[in-house]
Amino acid sequence: MDNFWLHCAKIVGTPTAKSGSWVHTFSPTDENKMAQRGHLLVAIGLNNFNGLGDLAAIGKEIVSRLHEEYYGDLTDTAFNQLKRTVDKVVTEAAEGSEFELNIAAVTVVGVYLYGVMSHGGQLMLFRDQQVLPLLVNEEKGSGFLQEGDIFLLGTEEFFRLIKEEILQAALKTGKPEEIMEILAPFIHGQPSGSSAAVVFRALRQETEVKNNQEIISSPKESFSRPEKVSWQPRFHFKDKWLGIIVWLDEFFKRKIIYLQGSKEKSSRSQKMIFFVALLLLVILVVSVFFGMKKRSSSGENLEVTALVQQAQEKKEEGEALLTLNPTKAQQLLQEANKILQTIEGSENLPLEVIILKNELNNLLAGSIKEHQVQGEVFFDLELIKAGAVGDKLILSNDQLFILDKNQKAVYGLGVNDKKSSILFGGEKIEGANFLAEANSVVYAFTNNGIIKGGKIPEVKIAKDNDWGEIVDFKAFTNSLYLLDKKGEIWKYPAIEGGFGGKQSWLKTNTDFSQAASLAIDSSLWVLNQDGKIFKFLQGQKENVNLSGLTKDLSNPTVIFTDFEAKNLYVLDKGNSRIVIFTKSGEYQADYNWSEIGQVNDMVVQESGKKIFLLIGSKIYELGINL
């Protein structure tokens, strides 16, 4: 079994009177402890300290307790010991303490990574140019390391201060020291001192060779995979055939000798010999027939055994990756399931196949997060105005804004109190297609230009001859962005009293002929009608590779995310579902409802775990659980 050594870099916040942070990394020199417990890495944050003791001393005591508990007992598996250690230290700290403690701990044993998060700690992985959130808050998990994996382990406060875009840019440098150089300025000087993190890179350790024997340092744990078994048939047909011939030869030799010494019994003995010979001939024919059948059956059993072994290996590998890489885990489990489907029609199916099939079904049910839901009416727009019909929907600061093209009106609706009103309308917003909110003002994009809402709506930006077919309109940091099908994103920067002149925001040529929707979270995200998603950072395009989907997107019309959201949400009208991806493109879940095919627009309040859908005169609500 291979081993990994770790290349680490650390960062801690500036301590204050009420908060502090610590990073502890340790690799034992004792060979037994290294084999059993491996490398230990811990990030610790301590907040809201109101006690009379020395905060620094308390932090050092917590580090000491973690170390003692983890390496002090080698009887259990590393994963179980790590869970027990973190739970015990957190429990001890909570007894009579006047502070909040969060711990993020991992251990690397051989090729295995084990992680335990407590009270907001997080573990992130950078692999194959993708940043993957592995463990968050109270989660625990394990998986296999790959050469060059980069992990970021940090406290709750650290991940609150560092935005995802910055983390991704830093991790892509690929070197722990450079990563920390990028992230350190965002931590140092902050009013909280509980920001701690450690970046480590897993590099393969060359195995030692002594007397042509490989010296292996590996965990002796139940997680190790079984060695492959070379199966052989219990008997060989050829050997059995030769055995029968030899037996017959010896039998007749004995009978000939017996007859030579007993002539008086020759007549009766000859009859007996003929009967015995005939009986043996029948036995021989029957034996040949059943031998051939058993040989065929043995061959089939060997094939079944080999396929079951393949399925078992894929199932075990997929199960180990469920928390580390859910997409890859799902792929492996599906492959195992397909292997078992090829032998389900075999006679006398072994019990182990049935058990393995049930285990796979349970694992697949947990890895494929498909939810059948029923939307609930959140609000009926006809309570605001008779005959109201919603066409477009935006969300800003717990306030929904709805465009009603037919009534030439814009409505406001509180998410929490459901207070509603008609904000503005009239002939000036005739032909309006989209809404955006900037600096607490709602703007409507119309055939005549961009209209500023208010008691008397006014044209704020006149229609521009350079515009092609504008398919979406968004605001971010009070600037306005227009998605143009002719291959451009126009930006109108915020200035005092309004907006500056039009700017061509893109720095790369892009085909937007199939563009359908725009979302902004500091990066700009563009959804195509063919299901492709493009990400633009500072005008440069990055393709987003969607992975883990059980079926392709069909007629997607809306993409949603914002600065606070961790995920991407796609309205997949063709499949009557809403699909949720991480911002690196990995499938998370989908919510299926038959009425989604009728939805006009969608917004998401991720903090409130709600999706709002606009259908006709009604706004529907779906709860999400991520």
VEXDRENLUM-573469 format. One record per residue (C-alpha): residue number from 0; x, y, z. Coordinates in Angstrom, 1 decimal, padded with zeros to 4 digits. Each point is the difference from the previous one (the first is absolute). Layout:
N
{NUM {X Y Z}}
...
***
This chain:
626
{0 {000.0 000.0 000.0}}
{1 {001.3 003.5 -000.9}}
{2 {000.5 002.7 002.6}}
{3 {-000.1 003.8 -000.3}}
{4 {002.0 002.7 001.6}}
{5 {-001.5 003.4 000.5}}
{6 {001.3 003.4 -001.1}}
{7 {-001.7 002.5 002.3}}
{8 {-000.5 003.8 000.5}}
{9 {-001.9 001.6 002.9}}
{10 {-001.8 003.3 000.7}}
{11 {-001.5 001.3 003.2}}
{12 {-001.9 003.2 000.8}}
{13 {001.2 002.8 002.3}}
{14 {-001.1 -000.9 003.5}}
{15 {-002.3 002.3 002.0}}
{16 {-001.2 000.1 003.6}}
{17 {-003.0 -002.1 -000.9}}
{18 {001.1 -002.3 -002.9}}
{19 {003.0 -001.9 -001.2}}
{20 {001.0 -002.8 -002.4}}
{21 {002.6 -002.7 -000.2}}
{22 {001.3 -002.5 -002.6}}
{23 {001.5 -003.3 001.1}}
{24 {001.8 -002.4 -002.3}}
{25 {001.9 -003.1 001.1}}
{26 {001.7 -003.0 -001.6}}
{27 {001.2 -002.6 002.4}}
{28 {003.5 -001.4 -000.3}}
{29 {-001.1 -003.3 001.7}}
{30 {-000.6 -002.4 -002.9}}
{31 {-002.9 -001.8 001.8}}
{32 {-001.8 003.3 000.7}}
{33 {000.6 001.2 -003.6}}
{34 {-001.4 -003.2 -001.3}}
{35 {-003.0 000.0 002.4}}
{36 {-000.8 003.7 000.3}}
{37 {001.9 001.8 -002.8}}
{38 {000.2 003.8 -000.4}}
{39 {-002.3 002.2 002.1}}
{40 {-001.1 003.5 -001.1}}
{41 {-002.3 002.2 002.0}}
{42 {-001.4 003.5 -000.3}}
{43 {-001.5 001.5 003.2}}
{44 {-002.1 003.1 000.5}}
{45 {-001.1 001.4 003.3}}
{46 {-002.6 002.8 000.1}}
{47 {-001.9 002.2 002.6}}
{48 {002.4 -000.7 002.8}}
{49 {-001.4 001.5 003.3}}
{50 {002.1 -001.9 002.5}}
{51 {002.6 001.1 002.5}}
{52 {002.8 -002.3 -001.2}}
{53 {002.7 000.5 -002.6}}
{54 {-001.4 -000.5 -003.5}}
{55 {003.3 -001.1 -001.4}}
{56 {000.4 -002.6 002.7}}
{57 {-003.4 -001.4 -000.6}}
{58 {000.8 -000.3 -003.7}}
{59 {003.2 -001.9 000.7}}
{60 {-001.9 -002.3 002.4}}
{61 {-002.5 -000.9 -002.7}}
{62 {002.8 -000.8 -002.5}}
{63 {001.7 -002.1 002.6}}
{64 {-003.2 -001.9 000.8}}
{65 {-000.7 -000.7 -003.7}}
{66 {003.5 -001.4 -000.4}}
{67 {000.0 -002.1 003.1}}
{68 {-003.4 -001.5 -000.7}}
{69 {000.7 -000.9 -003.6}}
{70 {003.4 -001.5 000.4}}
{71 {-000.5 -001.4 003.5}}
{72 {-002.1 -003.0 -001.0}}
{73 {000.9 -002.2 -003.0}}
{74 {-002.7 -002.7 000.6}}
{75 {-002.7 001.4 -002.3}}
{76 {000.0 001.1 -003.6}}
{77 {001.4 003.4 -000.9}}
{78 {-003.3 001.3 -001.1}}
{79 {-001.9 -001.1 003.1}}
{80 {002.8 001.4 002.2}}
{81 {-000.1 003.3 -001.7}}
{82 {-003.8 000.3 000.4}}
{83 {000.3 -001.0 003.6}}
{84 {002.8 002.5 000.6}}
{85 {-001.8 003.0 -001.5}}
{86 {-003.2 -000.8 001.8}}
{87 {001.7 -000.4 003.3}}
{88 {002.0 003.2 -000.2}}
{89 {-003.1 002.0 -001.1}}
{90 {-002.0 -001.5 002.8}}
{91 {002.7 000.8 002.6}}
{92 {000.3 003.5 -001.3}}
{93 {-003.7 000.6 000.3}}
{94 {-000.2 -001.0 003.7}}
{95 {000.0 003.3 001.9}}
{96 {001.7 001.9 -002.8}}
{97 {-000.8 003.5 -001.0}}
{98 {001.1 -000.2 -003.7}}
{99 {-001.0 -001.5 -003.3}}
{100 {002.3 -002.7 -001.5}}
{101 {000.2 -001.3 -003.5}}
{102 {002.4 -002.6 -001.3}}
{103 {000.9 -001.3 -003.4}}
{104 {002.1 -003.1 000.2}}
{105 {001.4 -002.5 -002.6}}
{106 {002.4 -002.8 000.1}}
{107 {001.9 -001.7 -002.9}}
{108 {000.8 -003.6 000.4}}
{109 {001.7 -001.7 -003.0}}
{110 {-002.3 000.9 -002.9}}
{111 {-003.0 000.7 002.1}}
{112 {-001.3 003.4 001.1}}
{113 {-002.4 000.2 003.0}}
{114 {-001.7 003.3 001.0}}
{115 {-002.1 001.1 003.0}}
{116 {-001.6 003.5 000.1}}
{117 {-001.5 001.6 003.1}}
{118 {-002.0 003.3 000.4}}
{119 {000.7 001.5 -003.4}}
{120 {003.4 -001.4 -001.1}}
{121 {000.4 -000.8 -003.7}}
{122 {002.1 -002.1 -002.3}}
{123 {000.4 000.9 -003.7}}
{124 {001.8 -002.0 -002.7}}
{125 {001.7 001.2 -003.2}}
{126 {000.2 -002.8 -002.5}}
{127 {000.0 -000.1 -003.9}}
{128 {-000.3 003.8 -000.1}}
{129 {-003.2 -000.1 002.1}}
{130 {-000.6 001.3 003.5}}
{131 {-002.3 -002.4 001.9}}
{132 {-001.5 000.6 003.5}}
{133 {000.5 -003.3 001.8}}
{134 {-001.1 000.4 003.6}}
{135 {-001.9 002.8 001.7}}
{136 {-001.2 000.7 003.5}}
{137 {-000.6 -003.2 001.9}}
{138 {000.8 -002.4 -002.9}}
{139 {002.4 -002.9 000.1}}
{140 {001.4 -002.0 -002.9}}
{141 {002.8 -001.9 -001.6}}
{142 {001.5 -000.7 -003.4}}
{143 {003.0 -000.8 -002.1}}
{144 {002.8 002.4 -000.8}}
{145 {001.4 000.7 -003.5}}
{146 {003.4 001.3 -000.9}}
{147 {000.1 003.8 000.2}}
{148 {-003.3 000.4 001.8}}
{149 {-000.2 003.4 001.8}}
{150 {-002.1 000.4 003.1}}
{151 {-001.1 003.1 001.9}}
{152 {-001.0 -000.6 003.6}}
{153 {-001.4 003.0 001.9}}
{154 {-002.2 001.4 002.7}}
{155 {-003.5 001.4 -000.4}}
{156 {001.3 003.6 000.2}}
{157 {002.7 -000.6 -002.7}}
{158 {-002.6 -001.1 -002.6}}
{159 {-002.3 002.8 000.9}}
{160 {002.7 002.6 -000.7}}
{161 {001.3 -001.6 -003.2}}
{162 {-002.4 000.0 -002.9}}
{163 {-000.1 -003.0 -002.3}}
{164 {001.3 001.8 -003.0}}
{165 {003.2 001.0 001.9}}
{166 {000.4 -003.6 001.3}}
{167 {-000.3 -001.5 -003.4}}
{168 {002.5 002.5 -001.5}}
{169 {002.5 -000.7 002.9}}
{170 {-000.4 -003.8 -000.1}}
{171 {000.7 -000.1 -003.8}}
{172 {003.5 001.2 000.6}}
{173 {000.8 -003.5 001.2}}
{174 {002.5 000.8 002.7}}
{175 {-000.8 000.3 003.7}}
{176 {002.3 002.9 000.7}}
{177 {-001.4 002.1 -003.0}}
{178 {-003.5 -000.9 001.1}}
{179 {000.6 001.4 003.4}}
{180 {001.7 003.1 -001.3}}
{181 {-003.2 000.8 -002.0}}
{182 {-002.3 -000.7 002.9}}
{183 {001.9 001.5 002.9}}
{184 {-000.8 003.7 -000.8}}
{185 {-003.7 -000.8 000.3}}
{186 {000.5 -001.5 003.5}}
{187 {002.6 002.2 001.7}}
{188 {-001.3 003.2 001.5}}
{189 {-003.6 -001.3 000.3}}
{190 {-001.8 000.8 003.3}}
{191 {-000.4 -003.8 000.7}}
{192 {003.0 -002.1 000.9}}
{193 {-001.7 -003.4 -000.5}}
{194 {001.0 -000.4 -003.6}}
{195 {002.3 -003.0 -000.4}}
{196 {000.8 -002.2 -003.0}}
{197 {002.5 -002.5 -001.3}}
{198 {000.6 -000.9 -003.6}}
{199 {001.7 -003.3 -000.8}}
{200 {001.0 -001.7 -003.1}}
{201 {000.1 -003.8 -000.2}}
{202 {003.2 -001.3 -001.8}}
{203 {000.8 -003.7 -000.5}}
{204 {002.7 -001.4 002.2}}
{205 {002.3 -002.4 -001.8}}
{206 {000.0 -003.5 001.5}}
{207 {003.2 -001.3 001.5}}
{208 {001.5 -003.2 -001.4}}
{209 {002.1 -002.3 002.1}}
{210 {001.2 -003.5 -001.1}}
{211 {-002.4 000.3 -003.0}}
{212 {-002.9 000.2 002.4}}
{213 {-002.4 003.0 000.1}}
{214 {-000.2 001.6 003.5}}
{215 {-003.6 001.0 000.5}}
{216 {-001.2 002.6 002.5}}
{217 {-003.8 -000.1 000.0}}
{218 {-002.9 000.1 002.4}}
{219 {-001.2 -003.3 001.3}}
{220 {-003.6 000.8 -000.2}}
{221 {-003.3 -001.4 -001.1}}
{222 {-000.1 002.4 -002.9}}
{223 {002.7 -001.9 -001.9}}
{224 {-001.4 -001.6 -003.2}}
{225 {000.2 -003.8 -000.3}}
{226 {002.7 -001.6 -002.1}}
{227 {-001.2 -001.4 -003.3}}
{228 {-000.7 -003.8 000.2}}
{229 {000.9 -002.3 -002.9}}
{230 {-002.9 -002.4 -000.2}}
{231 {000.6 -003.6 -001.3}}
{232 {-002.6 -002.8 -000.7}}
{233 {-000.4 -002.6 002.8}}
{234 {000.7 -002.9 -002.5}}
{235 {001.2 -000.5 -003.5}}
{236 {-002.0 -002.0 -002.5}}
{237 {003.0 -001.5 -001.6}}
{238 {001.3 -001.4 003.3}}
{239 {-003.3 -001.6 000.8}}
{240 {-000.2 -001.7 -003.5}}
{241 {003.5 -001.5 000.4}}
{242 {-000.9 -001.2 003.5}}
{243 {-003.0 -002.0 -001.3}}
{244 {002.0 -001.6 -002.8}}
{245 {002.7 -001.1 002.4}}
{246 {-002.6 -001.4 002.4}}
{247 {-001.6 -002.0 -002.8}}
{248 {003.4 -001.4 -001.1}}
{249 {000.8 -001.1 003.5}}
{250 {-003.4 -001.6 000.5}}
{251 {000.2 -002.2 -003.1}}
{252 {003.5 -001.0 000.7}}
{253 {-001.2 -001.3 003.4}}
{254 {-002.9 -001.9 -001.6}}
{255 {002.2 -001.7 -002.6}}
{256 {002.3 -001.3 002.8}}
{257 {-003.0 -001.2 001.9}}
{258 {-001.4 -001.9 -003.0}}
{259 {003.3 -001.8 -000.7}}
{260 {-000.2 -001.5 003.5}}
{261 {-003.6 -001.0 000.0}}
{262 {-001.1 -001.7 -003.1}}
{263 {-002.9 -001.7 001.6}}
{264 {-001.7 003.3 000.6}}
{265 {000.8 001.3 -003.5}}
{266 {-003.6 000.0 -001.4}}
{267 {-001.5 002.0 002.8}}
{268 {003.0 002.3 000.3}}
{269 {-000.1 000.8 -003.7}}
{270 {-003.6 001.2 000.4}}
{271 {000.9 002.0 003.1}}
{272 {002.9 001.6 -001.9}}
{273 {-002.2 000.9 -002.9}}
{274 {-002.6 001.6 002.4}}
{275 {002.7 001.9 001.9}}
{276 {001.6 001.2 -003.3}}
{277 {-003.4 001.2 -001.2}}
{278 {-000.7 001.8 003.2}}
{279 {003.4 001.6 000.0}}
{280 {-000.6 001.2 -003.6}}
{281 {-003.2 001.6 001.1}}
{282 {001.7 001.6 002.9}}
{283 {002.8 001.2 -002.3}}
{284 {-002.5 001.6 -002.4}}
{285 {-002.0 001.7 002.8}}
{286 {003.3 001.2 001.6}}
{287 {001.2 001.5 -003.3}}
{288 {-003.4 001.8 -000.5}}
{289 {-000.1 001.4 003.5}}
{290 {003.7 000.8 -000.1}}
{291 {-000.5 002.1 -003.1}}
{292 {-003.0 001.7 001.5}}
{293 {001.9 000.7 003.2}}
{294 {003.0 001.3 -001.9}}
{295 {-002.3 002.4 -001.9}}
{296 {-001.6 001.0 003.3}}
{297 {003.4 000.5 001.6}}
{298 {001.1 002.2 -002.8}}
{299 {-003.2 002.1 000.4}}
{300 {000.6 000.2 003.8}}
{301 {003.5 001.1 -000.6}}
{302 {-001.2 002.8 -002.3}}
{303 {-002.6 001.1 002.5}}
{304 {002.5 000.0 002.8}}
{305 {002.4 002.2 -002.0}}
{306 {-002.8 002.5 -000.8}}
{307 {-001.2 000.1 003.6}}
{308 {003.6 000.7 001.1}}
{309 {000.2 002.9 -002.5}}
{310 {-003.3 001.4 001.2}}
{311 {001.1 -000.3 003.6}}
{312 {003.2 001.9 -000.7}}
{313 {-001.8 002.8 -001.7}}
{314 {-002.6 000.2 002.7}}
{315 {002.7 000.2 002.7}}
{316 {002.0 002.7 -001.9}}
{317 {-003.2 002.0 -000.6}}
{318 {-001.1 -000.3 003.6}}
{319 {003.3 001.4 001.2}}
{320 {-000.3 003.0 -002.3}}
{321 {-003.6 000.9 001.0}}
{322 {001.2 003.0 002.1}}
{323 {003.2 000.7 -001.8}}
{324 {-001.2 000.1 -003.6}}
{325 {-003.8 -000.7 -000.3}}
{326 {000.0 000.2 -003.8}}
{327 {002.7 -002.6 -000.4}}
{328 {-001.6 -002.2 002.7}}
{329 {-003.3 000.1 -001.8}}
{330 {001.7 -001.0 -003.3}}
{331 {001.7 -003.0 001.7}}
{332 {-003.2 -001.2 001.7}}
{333 {-001.9 000.2 -003.3}}
{334 {002.8 -002.0 -001.7}}
{335 {-000.3 -002.7 002.7}}
{336 {-003.7 -000.1 -000.4}}
{337 {000.3 -000.5 -003.8}}
{338 {002.4 -002.9 000.6}}
{339 {-002.5 -001.7 002.3}}
{340 {-002.8 000.5 -002.6}}
{341 {001.9 -002.2 -002.4}}
{342 {-000.2 -003.0 002.3}}
{343 {-003.4 000.5 001.6}}
{344 {-001.5 -002.6 -002.5}}
{345 {002.4 -002.8 001.0}}
{346 {-001.3 -003.2 001.6}}
{347 {000.6 -000.5 003.7}}
{348 {001.0 003.6 000.6}}
{349 {002.3 000.1 003.1}}
{350 {-001.3 001.6 003.1}}
{351 {003.0 002.4 000.0}}
{352 {-001.3 001.5 -003.3}}
{353 {-003.4 000.7 001.5}}
{354 {001.6 001.6 003.1}}
{355 {002.4 002.1 -002.1}}
{356 {-002.9 001.2 -002.2}}
{357 {-001.9 001.2 003.0}}
{358 {003.1 001.8 001.4}}
{359 {000.5 001.7 -003.4}}
{360 {-003.6 001.1 -000.2}}
{361 {000.2 001.6 003.4}}
{362 {003.3 001.8 -000.8}}
{363 {-001.3 001.2 -003.4}}
{364 {-003.2 001.3 001.7}}
{365 {002.2 002.1 002.3}}
{366 {002.3 001.3 -002.8}}
{367 {-002.6 000.9 -002.5}}
{368 {-001.8 002.9 001.6}}
{369 {-003.2 000.1 -002.0}}
{370 {-002.9 001.6 001.9}}
{371 {-003.7 -000.2 -001.0}}
{372 {-001.6 003.1 001.4}}
{373 {-003.3 002.0 -000.1}}
{374 {000.1 003.8 -000.2}}
{375 {-002.0 002.0 002.5}}
{376 {-001.7 003.3 -000.8}}
{377 {002.1 002.7 001.6}}
{378 {-002.1 003.0 -001.3}}
{379 {-002.7 000.7 -002.6}}
{380 {000.7 003.2 -001.9}}
{381 {-003.7 000.6 -000.5}}
{382 {000.0 001.2 003.6}}
{383 {002.0 002.9 -001.3}}
{384 {-001.9 000.7 -003.2}}
{385 {-002.8 -001.8 -001.7}}
{386 {001.1 -001.9 -003.1}}
{387 {003.7 000.3 001.0}}
{388 {002.3 -002.5 -001.7}}
{389 {003.8 -000.3 000.8}}
{390 {002.5 -000.1 -002.8}}
{391 {003.4 000.7 001.7}}
{392 {001.1 -000.3 003.6}}
{393 {003.1 001.3 001.9}}
{394 {001.0 -000.2 003.6}}
{395 {002.0 002.6 002.0}}
{396 {000.4 000.4 003.8}}
{397 {-003.0 -002.2 000.8}}
{398 {-002.2 001.9 -002.4}}
{399 {-001.6 -001.5 -003.2}}
{400 {-000.6 002.2 -003.0}}
{401 {-002.4 -001.2 -002.7}}
{402 {-000.5 001.3 -003.6}}
{403 {-003.5 -000.3 -001.4}}
{404 {000.3 000.7 -003.8}}
{405 {-003.7 -000.1 -000.6}}
{406 {-000.9 002.5 002.7}}
{407 {003.1 002.1 -000.7}}
{408 {000.8 -000.1 003.8}}
{409 {002.8 -000.9 002.4}}
{410 {-001.0 -001.5 003.4}}
{411 {001.9 -000.3 003.3}}
{412 {-000.4 -002.8 002.4}}
{413 {001.7 -000.7 003.4}}
{414 {001.4 -003.5 000.4}}
{415 {-000.5 000.0 003.8}}
{416 {-003.1 002.1 000.5}}
{417 {-001.6 -000.3 -003.4}}
{418 {-000.8 003.7 -000.1}}
{419 {-000.8 000.9 -003.6}}
{420 {-000.4 003.1 -002.1}}
{421 {000.0 001.4 -003.6}}
{422 {003.4 001.7 -000.3}}
{423 {-000.4 001.7 -003.4}}
{424 {-001.4 -000.6 -003.5}}
{425 {-001.7 001.6 -002.9}}
{426 {000.7 000.6 -003.6}}
{427 {003.7 000.8 000.6}}
{428 {000.7 -003.7 000.8}}
{429 {-001.9 -001.3 -003.0}}
{430 {002.0 -002.8 -001.6}}
{431 {002.0 -000.7 003.2}}
{432 {001.7 -003.3 000.0}}
{433 {002.2 -000.1 003.1}}
{434 {000.6 001.5 003.4}}
{435 {003.1 000.8 002.0}}
{436 {000.6 001.7 003.4}}
{437 {002.9 002.3 000.6}}
{438 {000.6 002.3 003.0}}
{439 {-003.5 -000.7 001.3}}
{440 {-001.6 001.0 -003.3}}
{441 {-001.8 -002.3 -002.4}}
{442 {000.7 000.4 -003.7}}
{443 {-001.9 -001.4 -002.9}}
{444 {001.5 -000.9 -003.4}}
{445 {-002.4 001.1 -002.7}}
{446 {-000.1 000.5 -003.8}}
{447 {000.8 003.6 000.6}}
{448 {002.9 -000.5 002.3}}
{449 {000.6 -000.5 003.8}}
{450 {-002.7 001.6 002.1}}
{451 {000.6 001.1 003.6}}
{452 {-003.0 -000.8 002.3}}
{453 {-001.7 002.5 002.2}}
{454 {-003.1 002.1 000.3}}
{455 {000.8 001.3 -003.4}}
{456 {002.1 -002.6 -002.0}}
{457 {002.7 001.6 -002.1}}
{458 {002.3 -001.2 -002.8}}
{459 {003.4 -000.4 001.7}}
{460 {001.9 -001.6 -002.9}}
{461 {-001.3 000.6 -003.5}}
{462 {-000.2 -002.9 -002.5}}
{463 {003.3 -000.5 -001.7}}
{464 {000.5 -000.9 -003.6}}
{465 {002.8 -002.4 000.9}}
{466 {-002.4 -002.2 001.9}}
{467 {-001.0 -003.2 -001.7}}
{468 {-002.5 -002.4 001.5}}
{469 {000.3 000.5 003.8}}
{470 {-001.0 -003.3 001.7}}
{471 {000.7 000.9 003.6}}
{472 {000.6 003.0 002.2}}
{473 {001.7 000.0 003.5}}
{474 {001.5 002.3 002.6}}
{475 {003.0 -000.6 002.1}}
{476 {001.7 002.5 002.4}}
{477 {-002.4 002.6 -001.4}}
{478 {001.3 -000.4 -003.6}}
{479 {-002.2 -001.3 -002.8}}
{480 {000.8 -002.9 -002.3}}
{481 {-001.8 -000.9 -003.3}}
{482 {000.4 -003.5 -001.6}}
{483 {000.0 000.5 -003.8}}
{484 {-000.6 -002.9 -002.3}}
{485 {002.4 001.5 -002.6}}
{486 {002.9 -001.0 002.3}}
{487 {000.4 002.7 002.5}}
{488 {-000.6 001.0 003.6}}
{489 {-000.5 003.7 000.4}}
{490 {000.8 001.6 003.3}}
{491 {-001.3 003.4 001.2}}
{492 {002.2 000.8 003.1}}
{493 {-001.5 001.7 003.0}}
{494 {001.0 003.6 000.5}}
{495 {-001.3 002.8 002.3}}
{496 {-003.5 000.8 -001.1}}
{497 {-000.4 -002.8 -002.5}}
{498 {002.0 -002.0 -002.5}}
{499 {003.1 000.5 -002.1}}
{500 {000.3 -000.6 -003.7}}
{501 {-000.4 -003.5 -001.6}}
{502 {003.0 -002.3 000.3}}
{503 {000.7 -003.2 -001.9}}
{504 {000.7 -002.3 003.0}}
{505 {001.2 -003.2 -001.8}}
{506 {003.7 -000.6 -000.8}}
{507 {-000.6 -003.2 -002.0}}
{508 {-002.2 -000.6 -003.0}}
{509 {-003.0 -002.1 001.0}}
{510 {-002.9 -001.4 -002.0}}
{511 {-003.2 001.0 001.9}}
{512 {-002.4 -001.1 -002.8}}
{513 {-001.6 -002.5 002.4}}
{514 {000.4 002.1 003.2}}
{515 {-003.1 -000.1 002.2}}
{516 {000.8 001.4 003.5}}
{517 {002.6 001.9 002.0}}
{518 {001.0 -000.2 003.7}}
{519 {002.6 002.0 001.9}}
{520 {001.9 -000.7 003.2}}
{521 {003.2 002.0 -000.8}}
{522 {000.5 -002.4 -002.9}}
{523 {-002.6 000.1 -002.8}}
{524 {-001.7 -003.3 -000.9}}
{525 {-001.8 -000.5 -003.3}}
{526 {-002.4 -002.9 -000.7}}
{527 {-000.5 -001.3 -003.5}}
{528 {-003.2 -001.6 -001.3}}
{529 {002.1 -003.1 -000.9}}
{530 {000.9 -000.4 003.7}}
{531 {003.5 001.4 -000.1}}
{532 {001.1 002.4 002.7}}
{533 {002.8 002.6 -000.4}}
{534 {001.7 001.8 002.8}}
{535 {001.7 003.4 -000.5}}
{536 {002.5 001.4 002.5}}
{537 {001.3 003.5 -000.8}}
{538 {-001.2 -000.4 -003.5}}
{539 {001.8 -003.3 -000.6}}
{540 {-002.0 -003.2 -000.9}}
{541 {000.3 -003.2 001.9}}
{542 {-002.0 -003.1 -001.1}}
{543 {-002.0 -001.7 002.7}}
{544 {000.0 -003.8 -000.3}}
{545 {-003.3 -001.3 001.5}}
{546 {000.5 -003.4 001.6}}
{547 {-002.1 -002.6 001.8}}
{548 {-003.3 000.6 -002.0}}
{549 {-002.1 -003.1 -000.4}}
{550 {-001.7 001.7 -003.0}}
{551 {000.9 003.0 -002.1}}
{552 {-001.6 003.4 000.3}}
{553 {-002.9 000.6 -002.3}}
{554 {-001.1 003.6 -000.9}}
{555 {001.6 001.7 003.0}}
{556 {-001.2 003.6 000.3}}
{557 {001.3 001.5 003.2}}
{558 {003.3 -000.1 002.0}}
{559 {000.1 001.4 003.5}}
{560 {002.7 000.8 002.5}}
{561 {001.2 003.0 001.9}}
{562 {002.8 001.2 002.2}}
{563 {-001.2 -001.8 003.1}}
{564 {-001.0 -003.3 -001.7}}
{565 {002.3 -003.0 -000.1}}
{566 {-001.8 -001.7 -002.9}}
{567 {-001.3 000.4 -003.5}}
{568 {-003.7 -000.5 -000.6}}
{569 {-001.3 -000.9 -003.5}}
{570 {-003.7 000.0 -001.0}}
{571 {-000.2 -003.1 -002.3}}
{572 {-003.4 000.5 -001.5}}
{573 {000.3 -002.9 -002.5}}
{574 {000.4 -002.5 002.9}}
{575 {-002.3 001.9 002.4}}
{576 {002.7 000.3 002.6}}
{577 {002.4 002.4 001.7}}
{578 {003.6 -001.3 000.0}}
{579 {002.5 001.1 002.6}}
{580 {003.8 000.1 -000.8}}
{581 {003.0 001.1 002.0}}
{582 {001.8 002.9 -001.6}}
{583 {002.6 -002.4 -001.3}}
{584 {-002.8 -001.8 -002.0}}
{585 {-000.6 -003.1 002.2}}
{586 {-003.6 -001.2 000.2}}
{587 {-001.4 000.4 003.5}}
{588 {-003.8 -000.8 -000.3}}
{589 {-003.1 000.6 -002.0}}
{590 {-003.5 000.9 001.0}}
{591 {-002.7 -001.5 -002.3}}
{592 {-003.5 001.5 -000.3}}
{593 {-002.4 -000.5 -002.9}}
{594 {-000.9 003.8 -000.1}}
{595 {003.6 001.2 -000.4}}
{596 {-000.5 -000.2 -003.8}}
{597 {-002.4 002.9 000.3}}
{598 {002.3 002.3 002.1}}
{599 {000.8 003.5 -001.4}}
{600 {002.8 000.9 002.4}}
{601 {001.9 -001.2 003.1}}
{602 {002.0 001.5 002.9}}
{603 {001.6 -001.8 003.0}}
{604 {000.5 001.1 003.6}}
{605 {002.7 -002.4 000.9}}
{606 {000.3 001.3 003.6}}
{607 {-003.7 -000.7 000.5}}
{608 {000.1 -003.3 -002.0}}
{609 {-002.7 001.2 -002.3}}
{610 {-000.6 000.0 -003.7}}
{611 {-002.6 002.4 -001.4}}
{612 {-001.7 -000.9 -003.3}}
{613 {-002.3 002.3 -002.0}}
{614 {-002.9 -001.6 -001.8}}
{615 {-002.7 002.2 -001.3}}
{616 {-001.5 002.0 002.8}}
{617 {001.6 -002.1 002.8}}
{618 {003.4 -000.2 001.6}}
{619 {000.7 -003.5 001.2}}
{620 {002.5 -001.0 002.7}}
{621 {002.2 -003.1 000.1}}
{622 {002.1 -001.0 003.0}}
{623 {003.5 -001.2 -000.6}}
{624 {002.2 -002.1 002.2}}
{625 {003.7 000.2 -000.7}}
***
